[in-house]
């Protein structure tokens, strides 16, 4: 009789924990004063998210030909990679946030997790190779820090969504990757964030940084490891970004894709530092910064985030004259459009939309950005823009939450 009771309890527990604890739609409680689009109903906001999610999932979620796992297809990526760790992290977060609407979300998340585990960085089994070629064998040796951070955060979200009482121990897996990030992705002198786990103390770029790797709302959650590192990372990077605004972008608030010489005097990276002639400008890495930092105010109310975002909001509305169609895909730190970049890019547009949420004086601008974002079709853009749009629609629609 006791054995039968235990078996029944076990199966009931499995059923209960399989159900999401934070199902979409959440209509989460954001920090006081945070706004969302208010010119349409909550149902219309939710429906826009689910409609785009269905399209995004159909196009970008792929099953591995080599195992029972899933990856996010990095359409049009450099060297025609099948996937990148950045996209894997995005996809894992999206699956947790859309659970409840998508009844398959947990099984897909677990498949994305398996793919992450199958493609480790050569230097640490808990960090993911930053890029994988679609032949089941080749993948890059090093990790990319933003991908690592998002994957770790997605596991903490998964633990909050489904618990770790059955199946994958999401919480332990999160702690494993967070500890690995601390060990190999953090500069132990400046407590800034390294671009990759291939960078060591004697590397010439040890005191350099990719601005979009600072994701304060997620880094804050890494305190689950009981390490003092994460408070230092938050404080030092907020100080760094404040310095960059005051020194190089007074009037716009913009930061560059890459930052050099943090130990001497931080400065925008030189041309062709790593990726392009725009490495010292507000380009396809830094465009994520307003979204990433504004989220720390939206969810946690950190006033440093609001202070950082405020001049960006003021400048972008002035330079576009309040018309989202005037947003360009790249700027100098002084706010000049980059020549030949006067076209739409959702990675820029939706990041500015999330930034607008921090203050009610941006309400009309936010409403316009929502309408402008929604009118684009999935096939108008590639994986990067569409996936960032997907995450930001969840935030904009009042459905984002923290573990």
Secondary structure, 3 states (H helix, E strand, C coil): CHHHHHHHHHHHHHHHHHCCCCCCCCCCCCCCCCCCCCCCCHHHHHHHHHHHHHHHHHHHEEECCCCCCEEECCCCCHHHCCEEHHHHHHHHHHHHHCECCECCHHHHHHHHHHHHHHCEECCEEEEEECEECCCCCCECCCEEHHHHHHHHHHHHHHHHHHCCCCCCCHHHHHHHHHHHHHHHCECCCCCCECCECCCCCCCCCCCCEEHHHCCHHHHHHHHHHCCCHHHHHHHHHHHHHHHHHHHHCCCCCCCCCEEECCCCCCEECCCCCCCCCCCCCECCCHHHHHHHHHHHHHHHCCHHHHHHHHHHHHHHHHHHCCCHHHCCCCECCCCCECCCCCCCCHHHHHHHHHHHCCCHHHHHHHHHHHHHHHCCCHHHCCHHHHHHHHHHHHHHCCCCCCC
